[in-house]
Amino acid sequence: MLYYIFQYLDKTFDVPGAGVFQYITFRSAFAFILSLLIAAIYGKKIINFLRKQQVGETVRDLGLAGQSQKAGTPTMGGIIIILATLIPVLLLAKLENIYIILLIVTTLWMGTIGFIDDYIKVFKKDKQGLKGIFKVFGQVSLGLIVGCVLYLHPNVTIRKDTIGERVKIENIDPTSLQEKSTATTIPFLKNNEFDYAEVLSFLGDGYQNLAWLIFIPMVVIIITAVSNGANLTDGIDGLAAGTSAISVLTLGIFAFVSGNIIFSDYLNIMYIPNSGEMTIYIAAFVGALVGFLWYNTYPAQVFMGDTGSLTIGGIIAVIAIAIRKELMIPILCGIFLAENLSVMIQVSYFKYTKKKYGEGRRVFLMSPLHHHYQKKGFHESKIVTRFWIVGILLAIFSLVSLKLR
């Protein structure tokens, strides 16, 4: 809203300084500061409100040090993240931008699913929360919506050619060189663009028209997997919010350079028109996560609950897909992947050994992975800090892919 007000003031009255709102960098910085302040200042009020409503976490006795002391800590803190993200976005972003619309829909959609899950756990006293089938249905539904919009919307395009210098020198309209495509980026390869449609090339002429058969299911799988990965990572104070902030900040750099015609040309990466606007959303999201960490670091004053963790995973997945970097998720979100795999390995091996030997055996002392290290005697703040360090290394490794091919 502020964006449109200052745009009007600049064009109509030529108000000094109003034109600064045209710059993505300024609005991103403003969004980050504003979201951080909202989360830090009003977060306390929301925590107090949740405490008055007796929205406390029910903690199972898992035999972990310090776990019992967390009982009664307010949950549903993901509300702080959602509000601190959406308010700056509504004020500062171009709301007609299709990528911004998709991210707002994702935030509200996944936030609603998580809120229902938390509500059932807290107020209905059902520790299982929302049944898994309904949770997956919600994730799949969002994946279908995102996949269909990205596939069909006319403003979701990529560049046809290396155009940065040509646009500057020959004054070419960059929109004339854009096309609809299901191409994505394969990290660390020189000719690193891969079109999902190529999987169907064996069908012969016209196979490109069936690209949705591959693209949309991929979107569904990615959104479901990443949101579940974030959900599993939310197990100890500050872990999910901290690792997510690192991943999202990295995606913000990718979004900025991918949406800038000069930078994308210089780095020889896919130019994605209009995607730079996502930088404002990402900056607000990072600010919200950092502000939430003020209250979520050990010992946590509030937990994000599924309201926050499912939302975080959904947003990360949609951003990565929108900027054609979804194949980098296993690297960039390596913490989420490790948490997911630890659960899958633990459950599969337990079932296999129970069937073969009559009793289940475990690979890890406990899953997800962070609980394994807790069982080994590591303090949770040390586990979180070390996971953050690994997350930073993975983020740097991902950024290196811009030039290392």
N, C-alpha and C positions, 0 to 999 in steps of 0.2 A: 504493500500500500504506500509506504514512504517512497518507494522507487517511482511510482506513478505520479505522486504529488510533486516530487522534485523534478521529474521529467517535464511536467506541465509548467512549473515555475521557470525552468531553464528555457524552454521553447517559447513561452508566451511573454514572460517578463524579463528574461535574460538576467535572473537573479544571480549575483556573484557566488560562486561555490556550489551552486545547485547541480552543475554538470558533473560533479565528482561521483554522483550516484550512477553514472553510466558505466563506471569502471568495475569490473568483476572483483578486482583485487581489493578495492575500497569496501565494497559491500560484503565481501567475504570476511575481511578483518572486523568490520562492524558487527557482522552476524556472530562471529566467534566470541567477541567481548560481551555482546548482549546476552547470548545464551549462557555463557559462563556466569554472568552476574545473576541471571534469573535462577539458575540452578543453585547457586551458592546462597543467594539471599532468601529466595522463596522456598528453597528446599527444606529449610528448617521448619517453616510454617506447615508445609505439607507433611513432614515427619510427625510434628506435634498433632496434626489433625488425624493422621493414621493411628497414632498412639491412643488418642481419645476414643477413636472408633474401635479400639482393641483389635486392630488389624495386625496381629502378631504371628510370627513364624512358628509353626509347629515343627520341632526338631526331633527326628528319630534318633534313638540311641544306637549309634554305629560303632561305639567304642573308640571314638576319636577324641584326642585331647582338646579341651575347650569347647566341644560341640554343645554340651548341655547348657552352657552359659548363654548361648545364642537364642534359646527359647524365649519367645515373647518379643523379640526384636521386630519392629514394624517391617512389613513387606509391601508389595505393590509399589515400591519406589520407582519403578519404571515410568510411573506417571510424571515424575520430575523430568526424566530424560525426554519424554514425548513433548511435554509443554515447553520445555526450554529449547527444543529444536523447532517446533512448529511456529511459535510466536515470531522469532526473528525471520524465519522463512516467509511467513505471510506478510511481514513488513518490508522485506528487502529484496525478495526474488521476483522475477518475471513470472507471474502466476499462470500465464497462458502457455508457458514452455512445457512441452509434453513430458520431458524428463522430471521436471519439478512436480507435475501432477501425479506421475506414477509413484514418486517417492512419498508424496503426501498420502496417497491411497494406501501404499504399503505400510506406512507408519500407523495409520488408523486401523487398517485391517488386522495386522499382526498384533497391534496393541490391544484390540478388542478380544482376539482369541486368548491372548495371555491374561487379560483382565478377567475373563470368564473362568479360566483355569484357576487363577488365584482366588477368585470369589468363592468358588466351590470348596477349595481347600480351607479357606479361613472361616467363612460364614456357615457353610454346610458341614464343616468338620469332616470332610471326606479327603483323606490324605492323597488319594489317587488323582484328585482334581478332575479336569475335563477328560473324558475317555479318549484314549489315543487315536481311535478311528476318526473322531470328530476333529481332533487337532490336525491330523494329517489331511483330512478333507479340506479344512480351512487353508492349509499351506498349499495344497494342490490347486485349489480354486484360485488363490492369488497367483500362482504360477501360470495358470491358464490365461488369466486376465493380462498379466504382464507380457507373456509370450505373444498373445494375439495382438496387443497394442504395438509392441515393438516390430512385429512382422507386418502389420497392415497400415499403421499410421504413416501418412505421407511425409511428415517432418522427421521421421527417423531414417536418416540417410548416412552414407559415408562418401568420402571423396573418390573420384575415379582415377585421379592421377596426382603426381607430385606437382602442386600448384602454387606453393607459397611465393616463390620468386616471380613466377609468371603473373600472378595477380598484382604484385607490386609494380612490375616493369610494364606489362602490357595492359594493365587496368582491366583484367578479365573479371567478370562477375562469377565469384566462386560457386554460386548456386547452380550455374549452368553445368558444372562438372560433378554434380552429386547424383547418387543413384541409390535405389533401394537395394539392400543386400543382406544376406545372413552370414556374411564373412565375420570371422573373429581373429584374434591374435594368438599365435603359438609362441610362447616365450623362448628366448635364446636361439631362435633360428633366423637365418639371414632373410630368406623369403618366407616371412612368418605369418602370412595371411592364409587362413583356411576357411573355405566356404562349406557350411553344413550341407549345402545342396550337392556337393561333390560325392557325398556318401551314396546318393541315388543315381549317379551317372550311368550305372549299368542298365537303367530303364530306358536309355536312349533319348531321343529328341523330346524337349519339353520337361526334362526332369527338374529344371530349376523351379518350375511352378509348384513342385511338391516338396520344396524345402521345409515347409512348415511341419511335415511329418517327423522331421529330425529336430528342428529348432525348438518348437514349442515343448515337446517332452523333455529336452535338455534343460530348458528354463525351469520347468516344474521340478525336475530332479535337483537342480542346483539350489533353488530357493528352499526346498524341503530339507536338503542335507545341511546347508549352512545354518538355517534357523535352528535345527536340532542340535548342531554342533555348538552354537552359542548357548543354547539352553543347558547342555551338559557341562559346559565350562563354568557356568554360574554356580559354583559350589563352595568357594571360600572367598573371604572378604577382598574385594578389589580386583579379583582375577579377570572376570568377564569384561568389566568396564575398561580396565587398563589395557588388556590385549586388544580389545575392539578399537579403542582410540588410536592405537598404533596402526592397525590395519586400515582404518577409515582415513586417517591422515595421508597414508600412502596412496590410497585410491583417489584422494583429493588432488594430489600432484598429477596423477595419471589423467584425471578428468580435465584439469586445467590445460595441460599441454595437448591433450587430444582435441579439445575444443578451440584451440588457438591455431589459426592457419599457418602462422610463421613458425611457431615452436614445433608443430607436428611435422612440418616440412624439413626443418633443421635436423630433428631427431629421426626422420624417416619412419614415422609411425602413422597409423591410420588417423586421418582427419575426420572427426565426427561433428558436423555442424550442430550448433545449439547445445552441445553437451557441456560446454564450459560453465553454463548457468548452474549446473549441479554443484559447482565449487562453493556456492553460497550455502546450499543445503548441507554439504559436507562440513563446512566450517562451523555452522550452527550445531551440527550433530557432535562434532569433536568437542566443542565448547560445553555442550550438555553433558557429555561423558566425563570430561575433566571436572566439571562442577559437581556432578554426582559422586565422583571419587572423593570429594571433600568429606562426605558423610559415609562413604562405603568402605574406605580403607580401614585396616584393622585397628581397634575393634569396631566393627561396623555399627553405625547408628540406624541404618536402614538397609534392607535387601531390595534388589530390583524386582525379584520374582519373575514369573513367566511374562508378566506385563512388559518388562524390560528386555529380558533375554531373547524372547522370540522376535520382538521388534528389531533388536540389534541385528540378529542374524538375517532377517528378511531384508533390511535396508542394505547391509553389506552385499548380499547376493544381487539385489537389483542394480546397485551402482556398478558392480563388476560386470554384469551382463550388458548394461547400457553402454559402457565404454569399451566393450569387446575385450575385456580382460578376464573373463570367467575361467579360462583355462589356467590362470595364474593363482586361483584360489587355493589349491593344495599347498602352494608355497607360502603365499601371503598370509593365509589363515591356517598355517601349519599347526597352531595350538588347537584350534577347533578340530582339525583332522585327527590329531593324536588322541584327543579326548573321545571322539567318535569311535576310532579304531580300537581303543582300549576297551570300550564297552562291548563292541562287537566280538572282539577276540575272547574276552572273558566269558561272555554268555555262550558263544559257540563251543569253546573248549570245555566249559562246564557241562553242557548238554552231551557233548561227544564222550567225555570220560565217564559220565554217569551211565550212559547207555552201554559203554564197553566194559567198564570195571565195576559197575554197580554203585559207585559213589562219584559225585562231581569233584573235579579238581580245578584249581585256579592258576592262571598265569601271573596275575597281579594279586597283591595282598588285598586290594579293593579297587574297584573301578567306579567312576572315571579316574583317569591317570593321576590327577592331583590328590585324590584320596589315597592312592598307593603310597605316595611320598609322605603323606600324613601318618600313615600306618608305620612307615619306616622311622618315624620319630622327628621328622623335620617340622619346624614351626611354620604355620601357614603363611606368615609374612615373608619368610625366606623363600618358600615355594612360589609365592606370587611374584616376588622381585625377580627370581630367576626365570620364571615364565615370561615376564616382561622383557628381560634381556634377550631371551630366545626370540621373542616377537620382534624386537628391534632388529636383530640380525636377519630375520626372515624378510622384514620390510626393506632393509638395505639391499639384500640379495635380489628382491623383486625390482627395485629401482634400477639396479645395475643392468637389468634386462633391456633397458631402453637403449643402451649402446653395445652391450656384450652379446654379439650374435655371430 
